[in-house]
Amino acid sequence: MKRLLISMTILALLVVPQFALGADLDDLKATFEKMFQAYVSQDAETIGTLVYPGAVVYTDDAAFPFVVSTENAQTETTNLMKTVFSNYDYYVMTPYNMQYKVVGNTGIVWGYVTINAKPKGEPGQTKYLRHTSTWIKSDGNWRWITFHNSTIPSGD
């Protein structure tokens, strides 16, 4: 009986963290999708709520040439996105082949993004980017602390 109890305890200790990890992974995926939907609907407020205070954001995309790196990153990002979105008729980001990994309270997302955008008064554009982002789970919520998009060189 004692041996059975010890075996069950060890099994529980090995399996329970995997269930928690799976839930965190699903939650990270859902939060990442929420961010992309906010871009599609040009919802700067939602994008701002998904930023971790003190985030570091950089992109070499000419449409969003910005760097955010302050303790006020949420407000700064919200205001920046409002300004950017006001210059577009539409801005649709579509992720594909996204990969997700959770280690403790850190989530990592990487893959590819297609951007279909139409600046006001200009023709539409399509861009292909590599995407990497790091997320922190704080107070039960995933927030991105850094991301980087870079243009895929032609031929890749």
N, CA, C and O of each residue as an XYZ file, in Angstrom:
624
protein
N       0.831     -1.195      0.000
C       0.000      0.000      0.000
C       0.878      1.262      0.000
O       0.614      2.228     -0.717
N       1.930      1.217      0.832
C       2.832      2.369      0.915
C       3.512      2.620     -0.432
O       3.660      3.763     -0.863
N       3.916      1.547     -1.080
C       4.578      1.651     -2.384
C       3.617      2.244     -3.422
O       4.026      3.066     -4.242
N       2.353      1.836     -3.393
C       1.353      2.369     -4.309
C       1.136      3.862     -4.070
O       1.034      4.629     -5.028
N       1.064      4.280     -2.822
C       0.885      5.689     -2.473
C       2.067      6.533     -2.962
O       1.878      7.622     -3.505
N       3.268      6.028     -2.767
C       4.473      6.745     -3.228
C       4.470      6.838     -4.747
O       4.776      7.892     -5.303
N       4.126      5.744     -5.426
C       4.091      5.744     -6.893
C       3.061      6.735     -7.421
O       3.332      7.465     -8.375
N       1.887      6.764     -6.809
C       0.836      7.694     -7.237
C       1.253      9.152     -7.009
O       0.966     10.023     -7.830
N       1.932      9.405     -5.885
C       2.407     10.760     -5.589
C       3.432     11.207     -6.625
O       3.361     12.331     -7.123
N       4.364     10.353     -6.946
C       5.390     10.681     -7.946
C       4.740     10.914     -9.309
O       5.087     11.864    -10.010
N       3.804     10.054     -9.679
C       3.106     10.219    -10.951
C       2.354     11.550    -10.994
O       2.392     12.254    -12.003
N       1.683     11.888     -9.918
C       0.950     13.161     -9.854
C       1.894     14.347     -9.991
O       1.573     15.319    -10.674
N       3.043     14.278     -9.355
C       4.009     15.373     -9.439
C       4.578     15.523    -10.842
O       4.944     16.626    -11.249
N       4.656     14.433    -11.577
C       5.166     14.498    -12.947
C       4.112     14.970    -13.946
O       4.445     15.641    -14.923
N       2.844     14.624    -13.711
C       1.790     14.908    -14.666
C       1.163     16.286    -14.462
O       0.880     16.968    -15.447
N       0.940     16.713    -13.242
C       0.249     17.978    -12.970
C       0.933     19.168    -13.619
O       0.235     19.992    -14.211
N       2.262     19.318    -13.548
C       2.873     20.469    -14.225
C       2.612     20.482    -15.735
O       2.524     21.555    -16.331
N       2.487     19.311    -16.361
C       2.214     19.266    -17.790
C       0.830     19.815    -18.108
O       0.646     20.491    -19.120
N      -0.163     19.523    -17.230
C      -1.494     20.090    -17.425
C      -1.437     21.606    -17.297
O      -2.059     22.315    -18.088
N      -0.706     22.107    -16.322
C      -0.579     23.556    -16.137
C       0.124     24.178    -17.332
O      -0.280     25.238    -17.809
N       1.174     23.526    -17.817
C       1.906     24.034    -18.974
C       0.995     24.081    -20.197
O       1.029     25.050    -20.955
N       0.184     23.047    -20.395
C      -0.746     23.020    -21.528
C      -1.749     24.161    -21.459
O      -2.068     24.771    -22.480
N      -2.246     24.453    -20.266
C      -3.188     25.560    -20.091
C      -2.503     26.888    -20.386
O      -3.090     27.755    -21.033
N      -1.269     27.056    -19.918
C      -0.524     28.284    -20.198
C      -0.271     28.438    -21.696
O      -0.368     29.538    -22.239
N       0.052     27.337    -22.352
C       0.313     27.372    -23.786
C      -0.954     27.765    -24.550
O      -0.900     28.591    -25.462
N      -2.088     27.178    -24.182
C      -3.357     27.534    -24.820
C      -3.701     29.002    -24.577
O      -4.176     29.693    -25.477
N      -3.459     29.466    -23.364
C      -3.741     30.862    -23.012
C      -2.829     31.815    -23.789
O      -3.274     32.872    -24.237
N      -1.559     31.444    -23.949
C      -0.624     32.258    -24.730
C      -1.090     32.344    -26.186
O      -1.097     33.425    -26.774
N      -1.477     31.211    -26.764
C      -1.971     31.206    -28.145
C      -3.195     32.112    -28.291
O      -3.293     32.888    -29.241
N      -4.119     32.006    -27.346
C      -5.338     32.827    -27.405
C      -5.018     34.317    -27.283
O      -5.620     35.144    -27.967
N      -4.069     34.654    -26.412
C      -3.683     36.058    -26.235
C      -2.995     36.584    -27.486
O      -3.228     37.721    -27.895
N      -2.147     35.758    -28.096
C      -1.469     36.139    -29.329
C      -2.505     36.399    -30.431
O      -2.399     37.382    -31.165
N      -3.492     35.529    -30.543
C      -4.559     35.725    -31.529
C      -5.344     37.004    -31.239
O      -5.728     37.720    -32.163
N      -5.579     37.288    -29.973
C      -6.288     38.519    -29.586
C      -5.515     39.746    -30.075
O      -6.110     40.716    -30.546
N      -4.185     39.695    -29.958
C      -3.369     40.804    -30.428
C      -3.536     40.991    -31.941
O      -3.714     42.115    -32.411
N      -3.480     39.903    -32.693
C      -3.613     40.019    -34.139
C      -4.995     40.500    -34.534
O      -5.121     41.272    -35.485
N      -6.027     40.075    -33.843
C      -7.374     40.566    -34.132
C      -7.469     42.064    -33.850
O      -8.167     42.786    -34.562
N      -6.777     42.530    -32.824
C      -6.773     43.961    -32.505
C      -6.116     44.758    -33.634
O      -6.544     45.873    -33.931
N      -5.087     44.201    -34.262
C      -4.486     44.875    -35.421
C      -5.490     44.944    -36.570
O      -5.624     45.987    -37.210
N      -6.194     43.848    -36.836
C      -7.156     43.804    -37.929
C      -8.253     44.847    -37.713
O      -8.650     45.534    -38.654
N      -8.740     44.966    -36.484
C      -9.822     45.916    -36.204
C      -9.290     47.306    -35.828
O     -10.061     48.196    -35.470
N      -7.980     47.479    -35.913
C      -7.311     48.735    -35.571
C      -7.713     49.207    -34.174
O      -8.063     50.370    -33.972
N      -7.658     48.292    -33.227
C      -8.027     48.534    -31.836
C      -6.767     48.817    -31.009
O      -6.199     47.918    -30.388
N      -6.354     50.064    -31.015
C      -5.125     50.467    -30.316
C      -5.224     50.243    -28.809
O      -4.224     49.923    -28.167
N      -6.401     50.406    -28.245
C      -6.580     50.225    -26.791
C      -6.254     48.793    -26.379
O      -5.532     48.567    -25.409
N      -6.792     47.829    -27.121
C      -6.519     46.421    -26.792
C      -5.045     46.111    -26.952
O      -4.455     45.433    -26.111
N      -4.451     46.598    -28.017
C      -3.010     46.361    -28.205
C      -2.242     46.905    -27.014
O      -1.333     46.242    -26.514
N      -2.588     48.102    -26.549
C      -1.920     48.692    -25.389
C      -2.055     47.863    -24.131
O      -1.118     47.788    -23.337
N      -3.225     47.229    -23.932
C      -3.411     46.408    -22.718
C      -2.593     45.134    -22.750
O      -2.361     44.521    -21.707
N      -2.149     44.723    -23.937
C      -1.371     43.490    -24.057
C       0.131     43.717    -23.920
O       0.923     42.781    -24.041
N       0.515     44.962    -23.667
C       1.929     45.311    -23.516
C       2.298     45.261    -22.039
O       1.553     45.752    -21.191
N       3.432     44.676    -21.739
C       3.941     44.639    -20.374
C       4.593     45.987    -20.060
O       5.346     46.503    -20.885
N       4.320     46.573    -18.881
C       4.997     47.834    -18.537
C       6.517     47.637    -18.607
O       7.055     46.679    -18.053
N       7.175     48.530    -19.274
C       8.627     48.405    -19.438
C       9.016     47.595    -20.652
O      10.174     47.201    -20.789
N       8.056     47.338    -21.549
C       8.338     46.545    -22.742
C       9.366     47.230    -23.631
O       9.526     48.450    -23.598
N      10.051     46.427    -24.420
C      11.004     46.921    -25.412
C      10.521     46.416    -26.760
O      10.486     45.209    -26.999
N      10.150     47.329    -27.635
C       9.585     46.968    -28.919
C      10.401     47.629    -30.019
O      10.716     48.816    -29.946
N      10.739     46.849    -31.038
C      11.473     47.398    -32.176
C      10.957     46.719    -33.424
O      10.710     45.513    -33.423
N      10.795     47.474    -34.476
C      10.470     46.893    -35.770
C      11.175     47.676    -36.864
O      11.312     48.897    -36.780
N      11.620     46.966    -37.886
C      12.243     47.664    -39.018
C      11.234     47.870    -40.143
O      11.602     48.285    -41.242
N       9.973     47.582    -39.871
C       8.911     47.781    -40.846
C       8.662     49.282    -41.002
O       8.352     49.966    -40.026
N       8.796     49.788    -42.213
C       8.629     51.226    -42.437
C       7.234     51.702    -42.057
O       7.053     52.874    -41.726
N       6.243     50.809    -42.099
C       4.886     51.202    -41.722
C       4.788     51.474    -40.225
O       4.032     52.345    -39.795
N       5.542     50.741    -39.450
C       5.543     50.915    -37.991
C       6.976     51.077    -37.509
O       7.489     50.205    -36.806
N       7.631     52.170    -37.870
C       9.031     52.343    -37.478
C       9.111     52.880    -36.056
O       9.258     54.086    -35.860
N       9.017     52.014    -35.072
C       9.005     52.541    -33.720
C       9.835     51.718    -32.758
O      10.095     50.531    -32.956
N      10.226     52.395    -31.728
C      10.898     51.772    -30.601
C      10.183     52.271    -29.357
O      10.022     53.478    -29.173
N       9.756     51.356    -28.508
C       9.138     51.696    -27.235
C       9.976     51.026    -26.163
O      10.223     49.822    -26.236
N      10.410     51.769    -25.190
C      11.212     51.193    -24.121
C      11.120     52.077    -22.887
O      12.085     52.745    -22.516
N       9.960     52.074    -22.260
C       9.770     52.882    -21.065
C       8.871     52.136    -20.092
O       8.260     51.129    -20.451
N       8.792     52.621    -18.881
C       7.869     52.046    -17.907
C       6.428     52.389    -18.256
O       5.496     51.825    -17.681
N       6.243     53.303    -19.186
C       4.926     53.735    -19.619
C       4.597     53.132    -20.988
O       3.901     53.753    -21.791
N       5.094     51.933    -21.248
C       4.992     51.320    -22.570
C       3.549     51.096    -23.008
O       3.251     51.205    -24.197
N       2.647     50.787    -22.080
C       1.253     50.539    -22.463
C       0.618     51.786    -23.069
O       0.041     51.729    -24.155
N       0.723     52.900    -22.374
C       0.142     54.153    -22.867
C       0.852     54.617    -24.128
O       0.213     55.062    -25.081
N       2.175     54.512    -24.129
C       2.964     54.931    -25.284
C       2.587     54.120    -26.527
O       2.446     54.676    -27.617
N       2.428     52.824    -26.361
C       2.060     51.964    -27.483
C       0.647     52.272    -27.964
O       0.409     52.353    -29.169
N      -0.295     52.446    -27.034
C      -1.675     52.779    -27.410
C      -1.709     54.059    -28.232
O      -2.338     54.099    -29.289
N      -1.038     55.103    -27.759
C      -1.032     56.385    -28.474
C      -0.365     56.266    -29.837
O      -0.840     56.835    -30.820
N       0.732     55.528    -29.890
C       1.438     55.332    -31.151
C       0.555     54.588    -32.149
O       0.494     54.964    -33.320
N      -0.129     53.534    -31.696
C      -0.967     52.754    -32.599
C      -2.158     53.581    -33.095
O      -2.566     53.438    -34.247
N      -2.712     54.434    -32.249
C      -3.804     55.316    -32.701
C      -3.320     56.211    -33.833
O      -4.023     56.393    -34.827
N      -2.141     56.761    -33.689
C      -1.566     57.627    -34.723
C      -1.329     56.849    -36.005
O      -1.681     57.312    -37.090
N      -0.736     55.672    -35.886
C      -0.437     54.863    -37.066
C      -1.722     54.448    -37.770
O      -1.840     54.600    -38.986
N      -2.693     53.920    -37.009
C      -3.938     53.455    -37.620
C      -4.693     54.582    -38.318
O      -5.404     54.340    -39.293
N      -4.548     55.793    -37.834
C      -5.243     56.921    -38.466
C      -4.713     57.183    -39.873
O      -5.355     57.887    -40.652
N      -3.557     56.630    -40.204
C      -2.958     56.812    -41.519
C      -3.263     55.678    -42.499
O      -2.777     55.691    -43.629
N      -4.084     54.676    -42.064
C      -4.365     53.503    -42.893
C      -5.857     53.311    -43.089
O      -6.653     53.549    -42.181
N      -6.228     52.873    -44.294
C      -7.597     52.427    -44.524
C      -7.775     51.038    -43.906
O      -8.817     50.742    -43.322
N      -6.763     50.201    -44.037
C      -6.770     48.897    -43.361
C      -5.339     48.444    -43.134
O      -4.415     48.852    -43.838
N      -5.181     47.591    -42.135
C      -3.877     47.029    -41.800
C      -4.139     45.642    -41.226
O      -4.472     45.503    -40.050
N      -3.988     44.628    -42.054
C      -4.309     43.261    -41.651
C      -3.023     42.446    -41.538
O      -2.273     42.306    -42.504
N      -2.785     41.918    -40.356
C      -1.635     41.042    -40.123
C      -2.155     39.619    -40.004
O      -3.067     39.349    -39.222
N      -1.580     38.714    -40.772
C      -1.984     37.317    -40.731
C      -0.784     36.462    -40.341
O       0.186     36.376    -41.094
N      -0.842     35.827    -39.168
C       0.264     34.955    -38.761
C       0.140     33.580    -39.425
O      -0.969     33.103    -39.669
N       1.265     32.955    -39.712
C       1.234     31.581    -40.186
C       2.479     30.849    -39.724
O       3.547     31.428    -39.523
N       2.291     29.548    -39.565
C       3.347     28.671    -39.061
C       3.904     29.164    -37.727
O       5.110     29.107    -37.486
N       3.012     29.648    -36.866
C       3.445     30.155    -35.561
C       3.781     28.988    -34.639
O       3.102     27.961    -34.623
N       4.835     29.178    -33.883
C       5.291     28.197    -32.896
C       5.234     28.861    -31.524
O       5.462     30.065    -31.402
N       4.934     28.083    -30.505
C       4.763     28.614    -29.154
C       5.535     27.754    -28.175
O       5.577     26.529    -28.296
N       6.148     28.413    -27.200
C       6.845     27.689    -26.136
C       6.652     28.453    -24.841
O       6.751     29.680    -24.816
N       6.378     27.727    -23.763
C       6.242     28.322    -22.442
C       7.297     27.713    -21.537
O       7.429     26.493    -21.448
N       8.052     28.583    -20.863
C       9.037     28.163    -19.870
C       8.771     29.004    -18.624
O       9.075     30.196    -18.596
N       8.206     28.379    -17.600
C       7.855     29.130    -16.403
C       6.805     30.174    -16.726
O       5.737     29.846    -17.243
N       7.102     31.433    -16.425
C       6.154     32.513    -16.716
C       6.545     33.283    -17.978
O       6.104     34.414    -18.181
N       7.377     32.666    -18.826
C       7.823     33.292    -20.067
C       7.287     32.506    -21.261
O       7.401     31.282    -21.315
N       6.704     33.223    -22.208
C       6.231     32.608    -23.439
C       7.012     33.154    -24.619
O       7.344     34.338    -24.667
N       7.299     32.286    -25.559
C       8.024     32.680    -26.765
C       7.180     32.281    -27.963
O       6.688     31.156    -28.042
N       7.017     33.212    -28.895
C       6.231     32.968    -30.104
C       7.105     33.344    -31.294
O       7.747     34.395    -31.294
N       7.127     32.490    -32.297
C       7.892     32.818    -33.497
C       7.217     32.201    -34.710
O       6.488     31.214    -34.605
N       7.474     32.800    -35.854
C       6.894     32.321    -37.101
C       6.944     33.413    -38.147
O       7.871     34.223    -38.180
N       5.932     33.425    -39.004
C       5.895     34.358    -40.118
C       4.596     35.149    -40.103
O       3.578     34.682    -39.594
N       4.640     36.336    -40.660
C       3.473     37.212    -40.705
C       3.373     37.800    -42.114
O       4.370     38.224    -42.698
N       2.165     37.817    -42.637
C       1.885     38.542    -43.867
C       1.105     39.784    -43.474
O       0.151     39.708    -42.699
N       1.508     40.922    -44.007
C       0.800     42.169    -43.742
C       0.212     42.679    -45.049
O       0.921     42.873    -46.037
N      -1.094     42.889    -45.030
C      -1.785     43.548    -46.142
C      -2.254     44.877    -45.590
O      -3.070     44.926    -44.670
N      -1.733     45.957    -46.158
C      -2.040     47.282    -45.632
C      -2.290     48.252    -46.778
O      -1.756     48.110    -47.878
N      -3.125     49.243    -46.476
C      -3.381     50.293    -47.455
C      -3.300     51.643    -46.760
O      -4.238     52.062    -46.082
N      -2.161     52.324    -46.936
C      -2.075     53.686    -46.415
C      -3.098     54.561    -47.126
O      -3.357     54.372    -48.314
N      -3.674     55.509    -46.414
C      -4.673     56.395    -47.008
C      -4.085     57.124    -48.211
O      -3.000     57.701    -48.140
N      -4.830     57.083    -49.323
C      -4.408     57.776    -50.534
C      -3.320     57.064    -51.317
O      -2.789     57.630    -52.272
N      -2.973     55.843    -50.942
C      -1.925     55.093    -51.636
C      -2.449     53.704    -51.972
O      -3.459     53.262    -51.424
N      -1.755     53.020    -52.875
C      -2.172     51.650    -53.182
C      -1.861     50.708    -52.010
O      -1.011     50.994    -51.167
N      -2.569     49.588    -51.986
C      -2.313     48.582    -50.959
C      -0.948     47.941    -51.120
O      -0.359     47.974    -52.201
N      -0.452     47.361    -50.047
C       0.863     46.724    -50.051
C       0.761     45.373    -49.347
O      -0.089     45.179    -48.478
N       1.623     44.456    -49.725
C       1.742     43.187    -49.020
C       3.201     43.017    -48.630
O       4.106     43.207    -49.442
N       3.410     42.651    -47.359
C       4.768     42.425    -46.861
C       4.814     41.073    -46.179
O       3.818     40.593    -45.639
N       6.004     40.465    -46.215
C       6.224     39.179    -45.577
C       7.323     39.367    -44.532
O       8.425     39.820    -44.840
N       7.002     39.011    -43.305
C       7.916     39.264    -42.190
C       8.175     38.015    -41.372
O       7.342     37.111    -41.304
N       9.337     37.981    -40.755
C       9.618     37.016    -39.692
C       9.176     37.677    -38.395
O       9.358     38.881    -38.218
N       8.604     36.904    -37.497
C       8.123     37.452    -36.228
C       8.689     36.637    -35.063
O       8.723     35.407    -35.092
N       9.122     37.357    -34.056
C       9.513     36.749    -32.789
C       8.997     37.651    -31.682
O       9.164     38.869    -31.742
N       8.367     37.059    -30.666
C       7.936     37.856    -29.519
C       8.124     37.062    -28.235
O       8.051     35.833    -28.212
N       8.365     37.809    -27.178
C       8.513     37.227    -25.853
C       7.416     37.805    -24.980
O       7.167     39.011    -24.981
N       6.768     36.930    -24.240
C       5.629     37.283    -23.405
C       5.927     36.915    -21.961
O       6.650     35.955    -21.693
N       5.374     37.675    -21.043
C       5.510     37.427    -19.606
C       4.113     37.219    -19.038
O       3.195     37.985    -19.330
N       3.958     36.171    -18.222
C       2.670     35.979    -17.553
C       2.762     36.647    -16.191
O       3.555     36.247    -15.339
N       1.938     37.672    -16.000
C       1.940     38.459    -14.775
C       0.505     38.678    -14.336
O      -0.337     39.085    -15.136
N       0.225     38.415    -13.084
C      -1.139     38.554    -12.550
C      -2.146     37.750    -13.375
O      -3.284     38.177    -13.567
N      -1.719     36.593    -13.856
C      -2.613     35.700    -14.592
C      -2.830     36.053    -16.044
O      -3.622     35.397    -16.720
N      -2.142     37.083    -16.553
C      -2.333     37.523    -17.940
C      -1.007     37.530    -18.692
O       0.031     37.899    -18.143
N      -1.059     37.118    -19.956
C       0.105     37.210    -20.824
C       0.196     38.617    -21.384
O      -0.796     39.171    -21.858
N       1.388     39.191    -21.328
C       1.645     40.503    -21.929
C       2.992     40.404    -22.654
O       3.935     39.782    -22.165
N       3.055     41.037    -23.841
C       4.332     40.947    -24.540
C       5.298     41.982    -23.995
O       4.951     43.132    -23.726
N       6.527     41.514    -23.847
C       7.569     42.379    -23.293
C       8.544     42.809    -24.388
O       9.205     43.842    -24.277
N       8.621     42.010    -25.437
C       9.427     42.424    -26.583
C       8.963     41.670    -27.821
O       8.556     40.511    -27.741
N       9.029     42.332    -28.950
C       8.800     41.632    -30.204
C       9.642     42.264    -31.282
O      10.098     43.402    -31.170
N       9.832     41.500    -32.317
C      10.595     42.013    -33.453
C      10.018     41.416    -34.728
O       9.839     40.203    -34.837
N       9.736     42.273    -35.677
C       9.350     41.858    -37.018
C      10.454     42.319    -37.962
O      10.933     43.448    -37.862
N      10.852     41.453    -38.867
C      11.833     41.871    -39.865
C      11.391     41.363    -41.221
O      10.877     40.252    -41.351
N      11.597     42.189    -42.220
C      11.218     41.870    -43.591
C      12.029     40.668    -44.086
O      13.241     40.588    -43.888
N      11.334     39.754    -44.724
C      12.016     38.602    -45.311
C      12.620     39.078    -46.630
O      11.897     39.576    -47.493
N      13.932     38.932    -46.795
C      14.548     39.357    -48.058
C      13.957     38.563    -49.224
O      13.612     37.391    -49.068
N      13.843     39.187    -50.365
C      13.284     38.468    -51.525
C      14.148     37.246    -51.803
O      15.372     37.277    -51.673
N      13.481     36.184    -52.185
C      14.196     34.944    -52.473
C      14.219     33.984    -51.296
O      14.593     32.824    -51.468
N      13.831     34.430    -50.100
C      13.819     33.526    -48.922
C      12.485     32.843    -48.761
O      12.302     32.058    -47.831
